[in-house]
């Protein structure tokens, strides 16, 4: 678990070979069966780069949360993450996300991607 806590700082501190700002607009909708529950649309500004086998990004901005049949609200959200090319065919990645509110919420994502 300590690895996940220090991964973003380590990736950001690495000297980037390629780096740059970006805008990411993303809509995520939820369904249970055919029952639509709502959509969250992120309007994030971010920065990404890489250094050797390391890739990283950090982004944040407003998210419009539109529940089905409910009133939309806007929250400040963000995420940071990175990946390591463990081999020519295997990448290991992780992400930490947050949504600021009266009670903040957090999420994590870790995984591996194998290329054939």
N, CA, C and O atoms as CSV, one atom per row, in Angstrom:
chain,resi,resn,atom,element,x,y,z
A,1,UNK,N,N,0.821,-1.191,0.000
A,1,UNK,CA,C,0.000,0.000,0.000
A,1,UNK,C,C,0.871,1.262,0.000
A,1,UNK,O,O,0.491,2.278,-0.583
A,2,UNK,N,N,2.044,1.198,0.658
A,2,UNK,CA,C,2.938,2.357,0.642
A,2,UNK,C,C,3.351,2.699,-0.780
A,2,UNK,O,O,3.535,3.869,-1.117
A,3,UNK,N,N,3.500,1.659,-1.623
A,3,UNK,CA,C,3.853,1.875,-3.027
A,3,UNK,C,C,2.842,2.802,-3.701
A,3,UNK,O,O,3.234,3.723,-4.418
A,4,UNK,N,N,1.539,2.568,-3.480
A,4,UNK,CA,C,0.498,3.397,-4.090
A,4,UNK,C,C,0.555,4.830,-3.583
A,4,UNK,O,O,0.258,5.765,-4.327
A,5,UNK,N,N,0.933,5.008,-2.325
A,5,UNK,CA,C,0.993,6.353,-1.748
A,5,UNK,C,C,2.139,7.176,-2.329
A,5,UNK,O,O,1.999,8.388,-2.496
A,6,UNK,N,N,3.264,6.544,-2.637
A,6,UNK,CA,C,4.419,7.306,-3.134
A,6,UNK,C,C,4.552,7.297,-4.653
A,6,UNK,O,O,5.340,8.065,-5.205
A,7,UNK,N,N,3.786,6.429,-5.344
A,7,UNK,CA,C,3.898,6.338,-6.802
A,7,UNK,C,C,3.689,7.677,-7.508
A,7,UNK,O,O,4.524,8.046,-8.334
A,8,UNK,N,N,2.609,8.430,-7.225
A,8,UNK,CA,C,2.423,9.695,-7.955
A,8,UNK,C,C,3.559,10.688,-7.740
A,8,UNK,O,O,4.000,11.329,-8.694
A,9,UNK,N,N,4.042,10.827,-6.507
A,9,UNK,CA,C,5.127,11.764,-6.227
A,9,UNK,C,C,6.405,11.343,-6.941
A,9,UNK,O,O,7.138,12.182,-7.464
A,10,UNK,N,N,6.664,10.052,-6.958
A,10,UNK,CA,C,7.853,9.542,-7.635
A,10,UNK,C,C,7.783,9.820,-9.130
A,10,UNK,O,O,8.770,10.241,-9.732
A,11,UNK,N,N,6.625,9.587,-9.726
A,11,UNK,CA,C,6.480,9.796,-11.163
A,11,UNK,C,C,6.570,11.266,-11.537
A,11,UNK,O,O,7.148,11.611,-12.567
A,12,UNK,N,N,6.001,12.138,-10.707
A,12,UNK,CA,C,6.037,13.567,-10.995
A,12,UNK,C,C,7.453,14.111,-10.831
A,12,UNK,O,O,7.865,15.004,-11.572
A,13,UNK,N,N,8.200,13.576,-9.864
A,13,UNK,CA,C,9.552,14.055,-9.607
A,13,UNK,C,C,10.546,13.610,-10.682
A,13,UNK,O,O,11.619,14.197,-10.814
A,14,UNK,N,N,10.200,12.594,-11.436
A,14,UNK,CA,C,11.105,12.106,-12.478
A,14,UNK,C,C,11.264,13.161,-13.574
A,14,UNK,O,O,10.299,13.835,-13.932
A,15,UNK,N,N,12.460,13.301,-14.096
A,15,UNK,CA,C,12.722,14.281,-15.161
A,15,UNK,C,C,12.033,13.828,-16.444
A,15,UNK,O,O,12.364,12.768,-16.976
A,16,UNK,N,N,11.089,14.603,-16.947
A,16,UNK,CA,C,10.330,14.149,-18.109
A,16,UNK,C,C,11.093,14.266,-19.419
A,16,UNK,O,O,11.818,15.234,-19.648
A,17,UNK,N,N,10.920,13.268,-20.268
A,17,UNK,CA,C,11.465,13.336,-21.624
A,17,UNK,C,C,10.443,14.022,-22.529
A,17,UNK,O,O,10.812,14.852,-23.360
A,18,UNK,N,N,9.173,13.686,-22.374
A,18,UNK,CA,C,8.077,14.313,-23.094
A,18,UNK,C,C,7.038,14.744,-22.062
A,18,UNK,O,O,6.626,13.937,-21.229
A,19,UNK,N,N,6.617,15.982,-22.105
A,19,UNK,CA,C,5.643,16.447,-21.121
A,19,UNK,C,C,4.819,17.561,-21.718
A,19,UNK,O,O,5.263,18.260,-22.628
A,20,UNK,N,N,3.607,17.724,-21.197
A,20,UNK,CA,C,2.808,18.820,-21.672
A,20,UNK,C,C,1.429,18.885,-21.068
A,20,UNK,O,O,0.918,17.907,-20.522
A,21,UNK,N,N,0.831,20.066,-21.177
A,21,UNK,CA,C,-0.523,20.259,-20.651
A,21,UNK,C,C,-1.573,19.710,-21.617
A,21,UNK,O,O,-1.304,19.538,-22.806
A,22,UNK,N,N,-2.768,19.438,-21.095
A,22,UNK,CA,C,-3.873,18.966,-21.914
A,22,UNK,C,C,-5.203,19.311,-21.254
A,22,UNK,O,O,-5.250,19.664,-20.076
A,23,UNK,N,N,-6.270,19.206,-22.018
A,23,UNK,CA,C,-7.637,19.344,-21.523
A,23,UNK,C,C,-8.314,18.002,-21.743
A,23,UNK,O,O,-8.193,17.411,-22.816
A,24,UNK,N,N,-9.035,17.514,-20.721
A,24,UNK,CA,C,-9.734,16.237,-20.818
A,24,UNK,C,C,-11.197,16.449,-20.421
A,24,UNK,O,O,-11.493,16.733,-19.260
A,25,UNK,N,N,-12.098,16.311,-21.374
A,25,UNK,CA,C,-13.534,16.358,-21.105
A,25,UNK,C,C,-14.031,14.927,-21.270
A,25,UNK,O,O,-13.882,14.319,-22.330
A,26,UNK,N,N,-14.633,14.394,-20.183
A,26,UNK,CA,C,-15.008,12.982,-20.174
A,26,UNK,C,C,-16.363,12.818,-19.505
A,26,UNK,O,O,-16.593,13.378,-18.433
A,27,UNK,N,N,-17.258,12.061,-20.117
A,27,UNK,CA,C,-18.568,11.766,-19.550
A,27,UNK,C,C,-18.637,10.291,-19.173
A,27,UNK,O,O,-18.362,9.419,-19.997
A,28,UNK,N,N,-19.004,10.020,-17.934
A,28,UNK,CA,C,-19.164,8.650,-17.440
A,28,UNK,C,C,-20.606,8.466,-16.996
A,28,UNK,O,O,-21.077,9.160,-16.095
A,29,UNK,N,N,-21.311,7.525,-17.631
A,29,UNK,CA,C,-22.709,7.254,-17.296
A,29,UNK,C,C,-22.819,5.907,-16.611
A,29,UNK,O,O,-22.044,4.989,-16.879
A,30,UNK,N,N,-23.805,5.803,-15.712
A,30,UNK,CA,C,-24.010,4.558,-14.979
A,30,UNK,C,C,-25.348,3.918,-15.302
A,30,UNK,O,O,-26.350,4.605,-15.501
A,31,UNK,N,N,-25.349,2.594,-15.352
A,31,UNK,CA,C,-26.557,1.815,-15.613
A,31,UNK,C,C,-26.552,0.585,-14.716
A,31,UNK,O,O,-25.499,0.006,-14.452
A,32,UNK,N,N,-27.725,0.192,-14.251
A,32,UNK,CA,C,-27.927,-1.109,-13.616
A,32,UNK,C,C,-28.940,-1.825,-14.488
A,32,UNK,O,O,-30.122,-1.482,-14.489
A,33,UNK,N,N,-28.480,-2.812,-15.224
A,33,UNK,CA,C,-29.332,-3.407,-16.252
A,33,UNK,C,C,-29.623,-2.343,-17.290
A,33,UNK,O,O,-28.697,-1.767,-17.861
A,34,UNK,N,N,-30.896,-2.071,-17.544
A,34,UNK,CA,C,-31.263,-1.002,-18.478
A,34,UNK,C,C,-31.691,0.263,-17.746
A,34,UNK,O,O,-32.171,1.204,-18.378
A,35,UNK,N,N,-31.523,0.305,-16.409
A,35,UNK,CA,C,-31.918,1.460,-15.601
A,35,UNK,C,C,-30.768,2.465,-15.529
A,35,UNK,O,O,-29.742,2.197,-14.903
A,36,UNK,N,N,-30.940,3.612,-16.165
A,36,UNK,CA,C,-29.938,4.686,-16.177
A,36,UNK,C,C,-29.926,5.380,-14.818
A,36,UNK,O,O,-30.983,5.751,-14.307
A,37,UNK,N,N,-28.739,5.560,-14.222
A,37,UNK,CA,C,-28.653,6.214,-12.917
A,37,UNK,C,C,-28.105,7.632,-12.977
A,37,UNK,O,O,-28.336,8.410,-12.051
A,38,UNK,N,N,-27.386,7.996,-14.036
A,38,UNK,CA,C,-26.883,9.358,-14.158
A,38,UNK,C,C,-25.564,9.431,-14.876
A,38,UNK,O,O,-24.986,8.419,-15.272
A,39,UNK,N,N,-25.092,10.675,-15.037
A,39,UNK,CA,C,-23.834,10.926,-15.746
A,39,UNK,C,C,-23.001,11.937,-14.967
A,39,UNK,O,O,-23.526,12.914,-14.434
A,40,UNK,N,N,-21.717,11.691,-14.912
A,40,UNK,CA,C,-20.758,12.658,-14.374
A,40,UNK,C,C,-19.858,13.092,-15.519
A,40,UNK,O,O,-19.245,12.261,-16.189
A,41,UNK,N,N,-19.782,14.412,-15.740
A,41,UNK,CA,C,-18.950,14.951,-16.813
A,41,UNK,C,C,-17.811,15.756,-16.209
A,41,UNK,O,O,-18.039,16.745,-15.512
A,42,UNK,N,N,-16.578,15.325,-16.481
A,42,UNK,CA,C,-15.379,16.004,-15.986
A,42,UNK,C,C,-14.912,17.039,-17.001
A,42,UNK,O,O,-14.917,16.787,-18.206
A,43,UNK,N,N,-14.511,18.200,-16.505
A,43,UNK,CA,C,-13.887,19.248,-17.315
A,43,UNK,C,C,-12.525,19.529,-16.687
A,43,UNK,O,O,-12.370,20.496,-15.941
A,44,UNK,N,N,-11.550,18.693,-16.984
A,44,UNK,CA,C,-10.247,18.734,-16.320
A,44,UNK,C,C,-9.163,19.354,-17.195
A,44,UNK,O,O,-9.186,19.259,-18.422
A,45,UNK,N,N,-8.223,19.985,-16.522
A,45,UNK,CA,C,-6.983,20.453,-17.130
A,45,UNK,C,C,-5.886,19.618,-16.493
A,45,UNK,O,O,-5.896,19.396,-15.283
A,46,UNK,N,N,-4.936,19.151,-17.304
A,46,UNK,CA,C,-3.920,18.272,-16.753
A,46,UNK,C,C,-2.557,18.482,-17.351
A,46,UNK,O,O,-2.341,19.321,-18.226
A,47,UNK,N,N,-1.646,17.684,-16.842
A,47,UNK,CA,C,-0.256,17.695,-17.287
A,47,UNK,C,C,0.218,16.252,-17.318
A,47,UNK,O,O,-0.010,15.501,-16.370
A,48,UNK,N,N,0.878,15.861,-18.404
A,48,UNK,CA,C,1.382,14.494,-18.514
A,48,UNK,C,C,2.797,14.487,-19.057
A,48,UNK,O,O,3.242,15.440,-19.698
A,49,UNK,N,N,3.488,13.406,-18.791
A,49,UNK,CA,C,4.840,13.282,-19.299
A,49,UNK,C,C,5.364,11.879,-19.120
A,49,UNK,O,O,4.653,10.985,-18.662
A,50,UNK,N,N,6.604,11.700,-19.482
A,50,UNK,CA,C,7.249,10.409,-19.321
A,50,UNK,C,C,8.739,10.607,-19.148
A,50,UNK,O,O,9.302,11.631,-19.533
A,51,UNK,N,N,9.355,9.618,-18.568
A,51,UNK,CA,C,10.795,9.608,-18.373
A,51,UNK,C,C,11.244,8.152,-18.402
A,51,UNK,O,O,11.008,7.403,-17.453
A,52,UNK,N,N,11.874,7.765,-19.466
A,52,UNK,CA,C,12.290,6.365,-19.591
A,52,UNK,C,C,11.087,5.451,-19.638
A,52,UNK,O,O,10.227,5.603,-20.506
A,53,UNK,N,N,11.010,4.502,-18.716
A,53,UNK,CA,C,9.907,3.544,-18.669
A,53,UNK,C,C,8.719,4.063,-17.865
A,53,UNK,O,O,7.702,3.377,-17.758
A,54,UNK,N,N,8.834,5.277,-17.294
A,54,UNK,CA,C,7.769,5.841,-16.461
A,54,UNK,C,C,6.903,6.805,-17.255
A,54,UNK,O,O,7.418,7.618,-18.022
A,55,UNK,N,N,5.596,6.719,-17.078
A,55,UNK,CA,C,4.655,7.685,-17.621
A,55,UNK,C,C,3.798,8.195,-16.472
A,55,UNK,O,O,3.505,7.435,-15.549
A,56,UNK,N,N,3.386,9.466,-16.501
A,56,UNK,CA,C,2.596,10.017,-15.400
A,56,UNK,C,C,1.637,11.082,-15.906
A,56,UNK,O,O,1.800,11.615,-17.004
A,57,UNK,N,N,0.631,11.383,-15.087
A,57,UNK,CA,C,-0.293,12.477,-15.373
A,57,UNK,C,C,-0.923,12.962,-14.071
A,57,UNK,O,O,-0.979,12.236,-13.079
A,58,UNK,N,N,-1.387,14.185,-14.101
A,58,UNK,CA,C,-2.152,14.766,-13.004
A,58,UNK,C,C,-3.163,15.704,-13.638
A,58,UNK,O,O,-2.814,16.485,-14.524
A,59,UNK,N,N,-4.416,15.636,-13.194
A,59,UNK,CA,C,-5.444,16.494,-13.767
A,59,UNK,C,C,-6.508,16.804,-12.716
A,59,UNK,O,O,-6.729,16.024,-11.790
A,60,UNK,N,N,-7.170,17.968,-12.876
A,60,UNK,CA,C,-8.211,18.367,-11.937
A,60,UNK,C,C,-9.097,19.424,-12.576
A,60,UNK,O,O,-8.735,20.042,-13.577
A,61,UNK,N,N,-10.264,19.618,-11.977
A,61,UNK,CA,C,-11.199,20.625,-12.447
A,61,UNK,C,C,-12.605,20.297,-11.991
A,61,UNK,O,O,-12.804,19.385,-11.190
A,62,UNK,N,N,-13.578,21.032,-12.495
A,62,UNK,CA,C,-14.964,20.785,-12.085
A,62,UNK,C,C,-15.546,19.536,-12.755
A,62,UNK,O,O,-15.195,19.190,-13.883
A,63,UNK,N,N,-16.437,18.882,-12.030
A,63,UNK,CA,C,-17.213,17.765,-12.566
A,63,UNK,C,C,-18.682,18.063,-12.315
A,63,UNK,O,O,-19.069,18.420,-11.202
A,64,UNK,N,N,-19.493,17.915,-13.343
A,64,UNK,CA,C,-20.937,18.113,-13.225
A,64,UNK,C,C,-21.564,16.736,-13.033
A,64,UNK,O,O,-21.461,15.866,-13.898
A,65,UNK,N,N,-22.214,16.555,-11.886
A,65,UNK,CA,C,-22.830,15.280,-11.537
A,65,UNK,C,C,-24.332,15.429,-11.765
A,65,UNK,O,O,-24.995,16.234,-11.111
A,66,UNK,N,N,-24.854,14.644,-12.700
A,66,UNK,CA,C,-26.257,14.742,-13.116
A,66,UNK,C,C,-26.974,13.415,-12.869
A,66,UNK,O,O,-27.006,12.565,-13.759
A,67,UNK,N,N,-27.549,13.219,-11.676
A,67,UNK,CA,C,-28.271,11.972,-11.419
A,67,UNK,C,C,-29.585,11.929,-12.196
A,67,UNK,O,O,-30.185,12.969,-12.464
A,68,UNK,N,N,-30.025,10.736,-12.554
A,68,UNK,CA,C,-31.287,10.572,-13.274
A,68,UNK,C,C,-32.434,11.089,-12.408
A,68,UNK,O,O,-32.645,10.609,-11.294
A,69,UNK,N,N,-33.170,12.063,-12.926
A,69,UNK,CA,C,-34.318,12.608,-12.206
A,69,UNK,C,C,-33.965,13.548,-11.076
A,69,UNK,O,O,-34.858,14.027,-10.378
A,70,UNK,N,N,-32.679,13.827,-10.875
A,70,UNK,CA,C,-32.260,14.706,-9.784
A,70,UNK,C,C,-31.652,15.992,-10.308
A,70,UNK,O,O,-31.519,16.193,-11.515
A,71,UNK,N,N,-31.292,16.845,-9.391
A,71,UNK,CA,C,-30.694,18.131,-9.740
A,71,UNK,C,C,-29.181,17.983,-9.884
A,71,UNK,O,O,-28.531,17.349,-9.053
A,72,UNK,N,N,-28.630,18.568,-10.939
A,72,UNK,CA,C,-27.186,18.497,-11.183
A,72,UNK,C,C,-26.432,19.334,-10.160
A,72,UNK,O,O,-26.924,20.369,-9.709
A,73,UNK,N,N,-25.244,18.883,-9.799
A,73,UNK,CA,C,-24.366,19.640,-8.914
A,73,UNK,C,C,-22.944,19.568,-9.446
A,73,UNK,O,O,-22.583,18.639,-10.169
A,74,UNK,N,N,-22.142,20.559,-9.079
A,74,UNK,CA,C,-20.757,20.618,-9.542
A,74,UNK,C,C,-19.826,20.443,-8.345
A,74,UNK,O,O,-20.008,21.070,-7.301
A,75,UNK,N,N,-18.822,19.575,-8.517
A,75,UNK,CA,C,-17.816,19.335,-7.480
A,75,UNK,C,C,-16.440,19.454,-8.107
A,75,UNK,O,O,-16.281,19.273,-9.314
A,76,UNK,N,N,-15.448,19.760,-7.283
A,76,UNK,CA,C,-14.056,19.800,-7.730
A,76,UNK,C,C,-13.499,18.389,-7.616
A,76,UNK,O,O,-13.561,17.776,-6.551
A,77,UNK,N,N,-12.950,17.871,-8.723
A,77,UNK,CA,C,-12.420,16.514,-8.747
A,77,UNK,C,C,-11.050,16.496,-9.418
A,77,UNK,O,O,-10.653,17.455,-10.080
A,78,UNK,N,N,-10.350,15.407,-9.236
A,78,UNK,CA,C,-9.055,15.265,-9.882
A,78,UNK,C,C,-8.533,13.852,-9.765
A,78,UNK,O,O,-9.094,13.008,-9.066
A,79,UNK,N,N,-7.445,13.622,-10.468
A,79,UNK,CA,C,-6.799,12.312,-10.417
A,79,UNK,C,C,-5.344,12.439,-10.820
A,79,UNK,O,O,-4.961,13.342,-11.564
A,80,UNK,N,N,-4.553,11.527,-10.320
A,80,UNK,CA,C,-3.155,11.430,-10.695
A,80,UNK,C,C,-2.804,9.959,-10.839
A,80,UNK,O,O,-3.346,9.103,-10.140
A,81,UNK,N,N,-1.905,9.688,-11.739
A,81,UNK,CA,C,-1.549,8.301,-11.932
A,81,UNK,C,C,-0.311,8.153,-12.773
A,81,UNK,O,O,0.302,9.126,-13.213
A,82,UNK,N,N,0.033,6.919,-12.980
A,82,UNK,CA,C,1.219,6.654,-13.766
A,82,UNK,C,C,1.294,5.206,-14.186
A,82,UNK,O,O,0.491,4.364,-13.784
A,83,UNK,N,N,2.287,4.953,-15.007
A,83,UNK,CA,C,2.516,3.595,-15.467
A,83,UNK,C,C,4.013,3.338,-15.568
A,83,UNK,O,O,4.813,4.258,-15.738
A,84,UNK,N,N,4.360,2.083,-15.460
A,84,UNK,CA,C,5.745,1.638,-15.587
A,84,UNK,C,C,5.769,0.516,-16.607
A,84,UNK,O,O,5.017,-0.452,-16.495
A,85,UNK,N,N,6.628,0.648,-17.594
A,85,UNK,CA,C,6.814,-0.424,-18.569
A,85,UNK,C,C,7.725,-1.461,-17.923
A,85,UNK,O,O,8.948,-1.315,-17.920
A,86,UNK,N,N,7.111,-2.517,-17.371
A,86,UNK,CA,C,7.875,-3.553,-16.688
A,86,UNK,C,C,8.688,-4.384,-17.679
A,86,UNK,O,O,9.761,-4.890,-17.349
A,87,UNK,N,N,8.165,-4.516,-18.889
A,87,UNK,CA,C,8.870,-5.199,-19.976
A,87,UNK,C,C,8.322,-4.640,-21.281
A,87,UNK,O,O,7.492,-3.730,-21.278
A,88,UNK,N,N,8.791,-5.190,-22.393
A,88,UNK,CA,C,8.308,-4.709,-23.691
A,88,UNK,C,C,6.812,-4.957,-23.865
A,88,UNK,O,O,6.139,-4.212,-24.577
A,89,UNK,N,N,6.286,-6.006,-23.215
A,89,UNK,CA,C,4.885,-6.377,-23.386
A,89,UNK,C,C,4.019,-6.142,-22.156
A,89,UNK,O,O,2.805,-6.334,-22.226
A,90,UNK,N,N,4.599,-5.734,-21.038
A,90,UNK,CA,C,3.834,-5.613,-19.793
A,90,UNK,C,C,3.969,-4.224,-19.179
A,90,UNK,O,O,5.076,-3.757,-18.909
A,91,UNK,N,N,2.821,-3.564,-18.962
A,91,UNK,CA,C,2.766,-2.279,-18.256
A,91,UNK,C,C,2.032,-2.469,-16.935
A,91,UNK,O,O,1.058,-3.218,-16.860
A,92,UNK,N,N,2.499,-1.794,-15.904
A,92,UNK,CA,C,1.840,-1.764,-14.602
A,92,UNK,C,C,1.388,-0.326,-14.391
A,92,UNK,O,O,2.177,0.599,-14.584
A,93,UNK,N,N,0.118,-0.117,-13.993
A,93,UNK,CA,C,-0.385,1.246,-13.852
A,93,UNK,C,C,-1.180,1.421,-12.558
A,93,UNK,O,O,-1.639,0.454,-11.951
A,94,UNK,N,N,-1.326,2.668,-12.160
A,94,UNK,CA,C,-2.106,2.997,-10.975
A,94,UNK,C,C,-2.657,4.403,-11.075
A,94,UNK,O,O,-2.111,5.250,-11.781
A,95,UNK,N,N,-3.759,4.646,-10.354
A,95,UNK,CA,C,-4.402,5.961,-10.346
A,95,UNK,C,C,-5.045,6.197,-8.991
A,95,UNK,O,O,-5.586,5.276,-8.381
A,96,UNK,N,N,-4.982,7.438,-8.525
A,96,UNK,CA,C,-5.677,7.875,-7.314
A,96,UNK,C,C,-6.560,9.037,-7.721
A,96,UNK,O,O,-6.088,9.977,-8.359
A,97,UNK,N,N,-7.856,8.988,-7.356
A,97,UNK,CA,C,-8.786,10.063,-7.709
A,97,UNK,C,C,-9.457,10.596,-6.451
A,97,UNK,O,O,-9.464,9.943,-5.407
A,98,UNK,N,N,-10.028,11.807,-6.568
A,98,UNK,CA,C,-10.743,12.399,-5.436
A,98,UNK,C,C,-11.887,13.266,-5.944
A,98,UNK,O,O,-11.887,13.736,-7.082
A,99,UNK,N,N,-12.865,13.461,-5.059
A,99,UNK,CA,C,-13.954,14.418,-5.283
A,99,UNK,C,C,-14.106,15.198,-3.983
A,99,UNK,O,O,-14.343,14.612,-2.927
A,100,UNK,N,N,-13.971,16.530,-4.062
A,100,UNK,CA,C,-14.068,17.378,-2.883
A,100,UNK,C,C,-15.539,17.671,-2.583
A,100,UNK,O,O,-16.296,18.061,-3.472
A,101,UNK,N,N,-15.932,17.480,-1.331
A,101,UNK,CA,C,-17.295,17.717,-0.885
A,101,UNK,C,C,-17.254,17.908,0.621
A,101,UNK,O,O,-16.168,17.986,1.197
A,102,UNK,N,N,-18.412,17.985,1.277
A,102,UNK,CA,C,-18.410,18.094,2.734
A,102,UNK,C,C,-17.728,16.876,3.353
A,102,UNK,O,O,-17.067,16.988,4.385
A,103,UNK,N,N,-17.888,15.722,2.724
A,103,UNK,CA,C,-17.116,14.523,3.052
A,103,UNK,C,C,-16.413,14.133,1.761
A,103,UNK,O,O,-17.056,13.674,0.816
A,104,UNK,N,N,-15.095,14.313,1.716
A,104,UNK,CA,C,-14.332,14.005,0.505
A,104,UNK,C,C,-14.380,12.511,0.205
A,104,UNK,O,O,-14.448,11.684,1.114
A,105,UNK,N,N,-14.344,12.182,-1.077
A,105,UNK,CA,C,-14.297,10.768,-1.462
A,105,UNK,C,C,-13.054,10.530,-2.316
A,105,UNK,O,O,-12.567,11.425,-3.007
A,106,UNK,N,N,-12.561,9.299,-2.244
A,106,UNK,CA,C,-11.326,8.930,-2.926
A,106,UNK,C,C,-11.516,7.592,-3.621
A,106,UNK,O,O,-12.356,6.786,-3.222
A,107,UNK,N,N,-10.736,7.364,-4.654
A,107,UNK,CA,C,-10.759,6.086,-5.352
A,107,UNK,C,C,-9.366,5.714,-5.801
A,107,UNK,O,O,-8.498,6.572,-5.967
A,108,UNK,N,N,-9.164,4.436,-5.995
A,108,UNK,CA,C,-7.878,3.953,-6.500
A,108,UNK,C,C,-8.129,2.977,-7.637
A,108,UNK,O,O,-9.188,2.356,-7.731
A,109,UNK,N,N,-7.139,2.862,-8.485
A,109,UNK,CA,C,-7.186,1.901,-9.592
A,109,UNK,C,C,-5.762,1.400,-9.777
A,109,UNK,O,O,-4.825,2.195,-9.846
A,110,UNK,N,N,-5.597,0.092,-9.855
A,110,UNK,CA,C,-4.300,-0.505,-10.162
A,110,UNK,C,C,-4.533,-1.626,-11.157
A,110,UNK,O,O,-5.591,-2.255,-11.153
A,111,UNK,N,N,-3.561,-1.875,-12.001
A,111,UNK,CA,C,-3.721,-2.945,-12.957
A,111,UNK,C,C,-2.472,-3.218,-13.749
A,111,UNK,O,O,-1.448,-2.553,-13.593
A,112,UNK,N,N,-2.578,-4.196,-14.588
A,112,UNK,CA,C,-1.518,-4.542,-15.506
A,112,UNK,C,C,-2.126,-4.668,-16.902
A,112,UNK,O,O,-3.285,-5.050,-17.056
A,113,UNK,N,N,-1.330,-4.343,-17.906
A,113,UNK,CA,C,-1.762,-4.497,-19.295
A,113,UNK,C,C,-0.693,-5.296,-20.009
A,113,UNK,O,O,0.475,-4.909,-20.048
A,114,UNK,N,N,-1.116,-6.430,-20.582
A,114,UNK,CA,C,-0.201,-7.282,-21.333
A,114,UNK,C,C,-0.523,-7.143,-22.812
A,114,UNK,O,O,-1.676,-7.288,-23.219
A,115,UNK,N,N,0.499,-6.862,-23.616
A,115,UNK,CA,C,0.326,-6.684,-25.064
A,115,UNK,C,C,0.803,-7.925,-25.806
A,115,UNK,O,O,1.924,-8.386,-25.596
A,116,UNK,N,N,-0.051,-8.466,-26.675
A,116,UNK,CA,C,0.282,-9.665,-27.438
A,116,UNK,C,C,1.098,-9.341,-28.658
A,116,UNK,O,O,1.464,-10.242,-29.413
